Amino acid sequence: MFSDRVKIHVQAGKGGDGGLSFRREKFVPKGGPDGGDGGDGGDVVLLADPSLRDLSSLQRRRWIKAQRGEKGTGARRHGAEGEDTELRVPVGTQVFTDRGDLVADLAHPGARVVLAEGGRGGRGNARFVSSTRQVPRFAEVGPPGEECDVELHLKLLADAALVGLPNAGKSSLLSRISNATPKVAEYPFTTLQPVLGTVESPDGRQLVVADVPGLIEGASEGVGLGHEFLAHLERARTLVHVIDASGEAGEQWRTIDAELGAYGAGLDERPQIVVLNKLDLEREPEFEVDDPRIVAVFRLSCATGEGLEDFRRRLFTLVPEVEQEDRGEEELADFLVYRPKPKVRQWRLLRTEGGFRVLGTPPPEEELERALRAAGAKHGVTVEIGDEEFELA
């Protein structure tokens, strides 16, 4: 089933703890601290993959976690970094926070954004040696990775989109001019989800055409089925307005055009190609609409094939080509729209031989407890904050 929205919880990997170790070797009577650093936690990364068409692969993965970093050990051996978790999504996916803020818009193949950054690896006790502290008996605990809820919205990327009333023949038209095989029947609302098809020209150029569920009067206000998919029209550069020629063609056009204008997002400003379908039922349909947005009017029949070849050929001249933008590798790799600046951590958690110690400004109780639990603290362990001590409940 087509899926264009999904909510997921992402959790980056925890940073590995620094090693608390001392040299213990034969013939080395006064070995010093040699604990290595912990590895950084893995990130949760979103990558735009042009081979995907919807978000259904994430419907069964609502909780996404990245690998944690390994702990540092003796002999100054650093822990391995945690592997990133890469989520592949269709091109055109937008990322929103749980507050509705737009985080990223993956509008280009290969666009990449980090949803949650892994925690930095903790420093081992060998890193804390100084002239006044020869034997540090503590090591830094790796902080937890970022964790948040995000909502993914998909807006299909298409060169042209078919719009019109139910049973106007949009699915039939798409099946006759492209490689798509949408469901075609003689009753309204046959199409329940968007369908993409590729139209090829003799010179090798390709166009992506989308078939959106039929719209009815009041669709912009939530009436019918098509209102859920109006967002997919926002990125179509041209609208192909399919009209049943056996009915009132002008009135059908005005009904759908009014809904496009009511929805907004500039849909009523897009260039339109009008297709008067079912020429086999009405040989000379009337269409008395004079609008500068209409770039061409075609009369054809999907049932008999009359006029289809001319429509397919001229579609490549009427749909404007994509303007190539100069994009550097860095911008293409991380197409970021909005990202709040990460908070600077004003405290550090150290592991001692007898428990844990907090340095700097003490964090809120919930944040401290989360960090302690992530570090493996057990019930009754001693935690030092300044001159005070308490046992973890």
C-alpha positions in Angstrom: 0.0 0.0 0.0 1.3 3.5 -0.9 2.6 5.4 2.1 3.5 9.1 2.0 3.7 9.9 5.7 5.4 8.1 8.6 6.4 8.9 12.1 9.6 7.4 13.5 11.7 7.7 16.6 15.5 8.0 16.0 18.2 7.4 18.5 21.9 7.9 17.7 24.5 5.7 19.3 26.0 6.4 22.7 29.6 7.4 22.8 32.0 4.7 24.2 33.3 5.2 27.7 36.9 6.1 28.2 39.2 3.3 29.7 40.1 3.4 33.4 43.3 1.4 33.4 46.9 1.3 34.7 49.9 -0.4 33.3 50.6 -3.7 35.0 53.6 -5.3 33.3 56.5 -7.4 34.4 59.6 -5.4 35.1 57.6 -2.1 35.0 57.2 -1.5 38.7 55.7 2.0 38.4 53.2 1.8 35.5 51.1 4.8 34.9 47.5 5.3 33.6 47.0 3.9 30.1 43.2 3.9 29.5 42.3 4.6 25.9 39.4 6.8 24.5 36.0 5.4 23.7 34.7 5.4 20.1 32.1 7.9 18.9 28.5 6.7 18.6 26.9 6.1 15.2 24.7 8.7 13.5 21.2 8.2 12.1 21.3 9.4 8.5 18.6 10.0 5.9 19.6 9.5 2.2 17.5 10.3 -0.8 17.4 7.2 -3.1 15.9 7.7 -6.6 15.0 4.0 -6.8 12.4 4.2 -4.1 8.8 5.4 -4.6 7.2 5.6 -1.1 7.9 5.4 2.6 6.3 1.9 3.2 9.7 0.4 4.1 9.7 2.5 7.3 6.1 1.6 8.3 7.6 -1.5 10.1 10.6 0.3 11.6 9.2 3.0 13.9 12.2 2.9 16.3 15.6 3.5 14.6 18.8 3.1 16.6 22.4 3.5 15.6 25.3 1.5 17.0 27.1 2.7 20.1 30.8 3.3 20.3 33.1 0.7 22.0 34.8 1.3 25.3 38.5 2.3 25.5 40.8 -0.3 27.1 44.2 -0.6 28.5 47.5 0.0 26.6 45.9 3.2 25.2 43.7 1.2 22.9 40.8 3.3 21.6 37.3 1.8 21.2 35.8 1.4 17.7 33.3 3.9 16.4 29.7 2.8 16.1 28.3 2.3 12.6 25.9 4.8 11.2 22.3 3.7 10.5 21.4 4.8 7.0 17.7 5.2 6.1 17.0 5.4 2.4 13.9 7.4 1.4 12.4 8.5 -1.9 13.5 11.8 -3.5 11.1 14.5 -2.4 11.0 13.4 1.3 10.6 16.2 3.8 11.6 15.9 7.5 9.6 17.6 10.2 10.1 17.7 14.0 7.3 16.7 16.4 6.5 20.5 16.7 6.0 20.8 12.9 9.3 22.6 12.1 10.8 21.7 8.7 14.2 20.2 9.3 15.3 19.1 5.8 14.0 18.7 2.2 15.6 15.9 0.3 14.6 17.2 -3.1 17.6 15.8 -5.1 19.0 12.3 -5.6 21.8 11.7 -3.1 20.7 14.4 -0.7 21.7 13.5 2.8 20.9 14.8 6.3 21.9 13.6 9.8 18.8 13.2 11.9 20.6 12.4 15.1 24.3 12.7 15.9 26.1 10.1 17.9 27.6 10.8 21.3 31.3 11.7 21.4 33.6 9.0 22.8 34.7 9.5 26.4 38.4 10.2 27.2 40.4 7.6 29.0 42.3 8.3 32.2 45.6 8.5 30.2 44.3 11.8 28.8 43.9 13.4 32.2 47.5 13.1 33.3 49.1 16.5 34.2 52.0 17.8 36.2 49.9 18.0 39.3 47.8 14.9 38.6 50.1 12.0 37.9 47.6 9.1 38.7 44.1 10.1 37.6 41.7 7.5 38.9 38.8 8.4 36.7 37.8 8.4 33.0 35.1 10.2 31.0 31.8 8.5 30.3 30.6 8.7 26.7 27.4 10.8 26.5 24.2 9.4 24.9 23.5 10.2 21.3 20.7 12.5 20.2 17.2 11.2 20.3 14.0 12.7 18.8 10.7 12.0 17.1 10.4 13.1 13.4 7.7 12.9 10.8 8.5 12.2 7.2 6.3 13.6 4.4 6.7 12.6 0.8 5.9 14.9 -2.1 6.2 13.1 -5.4 8.6 14.6 -8.0 7.0 14.5 -11.4 7.4 16.5 -14.6 3.6 16.5 -15.1 0.6 15.4 -13.0 -2.8 14.3 -14.3 -5.7 16.0 -12.5 -9.4 15.9 -13.0 -12.8 14.6 -11.8 -13.2 10.9 -11.0 -13.7 8.7 -14.0 -12.4 11.3 -16.5 -9.9 8.7 -17.8 -6.6 9.7 -16.1 -5.5 6.2 -15.4 -6.4 5.1 -18.9 -4.3 8.0 -20.3 -1.3 7.1 -18.1 -1.5 3.5 -19.1 -1.6 4.4 -22.8 1.4 6.8 -22.9 3.7 5.4 -20.2 5.0 2.2 -18.8 2.7 2.4 -15.8 -0.1 -0.1 -15.2 -2.7 1.6 -13.0 -6.0 0.0 -12.3 -8.6 1.0 -14.9 -12.4 0.4 -14.4 -15.7 2.0 -15.3 -16.5 3.4 -11.9 -15.3 6.5 -10.0 -12.4 6.5 -7.6 -10.7 3.6 -9.2 -7.3 5.2 -8.3 -6.9 5.2 -4.5 -3.2 6.1 -4.5 -0.8 8.1 -6.7 0.8 6.2 -9.6 4.0 7.2 -11.4 4.8 6.4 -15.0 7.7 7.1 -17.4 7.1 8.5 -20.9 10.0 8.1 -23.3 10.6 10.0 -26.5 12.4 8.6 -29.6 15.5 10.7 -28.8 15.8 9.1 -25.3 14.3 11.9 -23.2 12.1 10.8 -20.3 9.2 12.4 -18.5 7.7 11.3 -15.2 3.9 11.6 -15.1 1.9 11.2 -12.0 -1.7 10.0 -11.8 -3.4 11.5 -8.7 -6.7 10.2 -7.3 -9.7 12.1 -8.7 -10.7 15.4 -7.2 -14.3 16.6 -6.5 -15.8 19.9 -5.5 -14.7 20.6 -1.9 -11.5 18.5 -2.2 -9.4 21.4 -0.8 -11.5 21.2 2.4 -11.2 17.5 2.8 -14.1 16.2 0.7 -13.5 13.0 -1.2 -10.2 11.1 -1.7 -8.0 13.4 -3.6 -7.5 16.0 -0.9 -5.0 13.7 0.8 -2.8 13.8 -2.3 -3.0 17.4 -3.4 0.4 18.0 -1.9 1.9 15.7 -4.5 0.9 18.3 -7.2 3.1 20.9 -5.6 6.3 19.7 -7.3 4.8 18.9 -10.7 5.9 21.5 -13.2 2.9 21.1 -15.5 -0.7 20.0 -14.8 -2.5 17.9 -17.4 -6.2 18.5 -16.9 -8.1 15.5 -18.1 -11.8 16.2 -18.8 -14.6 13.9 -19.9 -15.6 15.3 -23.3 -19.0 13.7 -23.1 -20.0 16.2 -20.3 -19.8 19.9 -19.7 -16.1 20.4 -20.4 -15.9 24.0 -19.4 -17.7 23.5 -16.1 -15.5 20.5 -15.2 -12.4 22.6 -15.8 -13.7 25.5 -13.6 -14.6 23.0 -10.7 -11.1 21.5 -10.5 -9.4 24.8 -11.1 -11.3 26.4 -8.2 -10.1 23.5 -5.9 -6.5 24.0 -7.0 -6.8 27.7 -6.2 -8.4 27.0 -2.8 -5.6 24.6 -1.9 -2.9 27.2 -2.6 0.8 26.5 -2.9 0.7 28.1 -6.3 -1.2 25.3 -8.0 -3.6 27.7 -9.7 -0.5 29.4 -11.3 1.0 26.3 -13.0 0.8 25.9 -16.8 -2.0 23.6 -17.8 -2.5 21.2 -20.7 -6.2 20.4 -21.2 -7.0 16.9 -22.5 -10.6 16.3 -23.7 -10.9 12.6 -23.4 -13.6 10.1 -24.7 -13.6 11.5 -28.2 -15.3 8.2 -29.2 -18.4 9.4 -27.2 -18.4 13.0 -28.3 -16.8 13.8 -31.7 -16.8 17.6 -31.4 -16.6 18.5 -27.7 -17.0 22.2 -26.9 -14.4 23.9 -24.6 -14.9 27.7 -24.4 -12.3 28.6 -21.8 -9.9 31.3 -22.6 -7.1 31.3 -19.9 -3.5 32.2 -20.3 -2.4 29.3 -18.2 -3.7 26.8 -20.8 -0.8 26.1 -23.1 -2.5 23.5 -25.3 -5.8 21.7 -25.8 -5.9 18.1 -27.0 -8.9 16.0 -28.2 -8.3 12.3 -28.0 -9.7 8.9 -27.0 -8.0 6.5 -24.7 -10.4 3.8 -25.8 -9.6 3.9 -29.5 -6.1 5.5 -29.3 -7.1 8.4 -31.5 -4.9 11.5 -30.9 -2.7 9.7 -28.4 0.5 9.7 -30.4 0.3 13.4 -31.1 -0.3 14.1 -27.4 2.6 12.0 -26.4 5.0 13.6 -28.9 4.0 17.2 -28.1 4.1 16.5 -24.3 7.9 16.7 -24.5 7.8 20.2 -26.1 5.1 21.6 -23.7 6.7 20.4 -20.4 9.6 22.7 -19.7 13.0 21.0 -19.1 14.5 21.0 -15.6 16.8 24.0 -15.1 20.2 22.7 -14.0 21.4 24.3 -10.8 25.0 24.6 -9.9 25.3 22.6 -6.7 28.6 21.9 -4.9 29.3 18.4 -3.5 28.8 19.7 0.0 25.4 21.1 -0.6 24.2 18.1 -2.5 25.5 15.8 0.3 23.6 17.6 3.0 20.6 19.6 1.7 19.7 21.1 5.0 16.8 23.6 5.5 16.7 24.1 9.2 18.5 22.6 12.1 18.7 24.1 15.6 22.1 24.6 17.0 23.1 21.8 19.4 23.2 22.8 23.0 26.7 23.0 24.4 27.0 20.5 27.2 28.0 22.3 30.4 28.9 19.2 32.4 30.8 15.9 32.1 30.2 12.5 33.7 33.3 10.7 34.9 33.7 7.1 36.0 35.7 6.6 39.1 36.9 3.5 40.9 34.1 3.9 43.4 31.3 5.2 41.2 30.6 8.3 39.2 31.5 12.0 39.4 29.8 15.0 37.8 32.0 17.9 36.7 30.6 21.4 35.7 27.1 22.7 36.0 24.8 19.8 37.3 22.2 18.9 34.6 18.5 18.4 35.3 17.8 15.2 37.3 16.1 13.4 34.4 19.0 14.1 32.1 21.6 13.0 34.7 19.7 9.8 35.4 19.4 9.0 31.7 23.2 9.5 31.3 23.9 7.3 34.3 21.6 4.5 33.1 23.2 4.7 29.6 26.6 4.3 31.3 25.5 1.1 33.1 25.0 2.6 36.6 23.3 0.2 38.9 21.1 0.7 41.9 22.9 2.1 44.9 26.0 3.3 43.0 27.7 6.4 44.5 27.5 9.7 42.5 29.6 12.7 43.4 28.3 16.3 42.6 30.7 18.9 43.9 31.1 18.2 47.7 27.9 16.1 47.9 27.3 12.5 47.3 24.2 10.4 46.8 23.3 6.9 45.8 21.3 6.2 42.6 17.8 5.0 43.5 
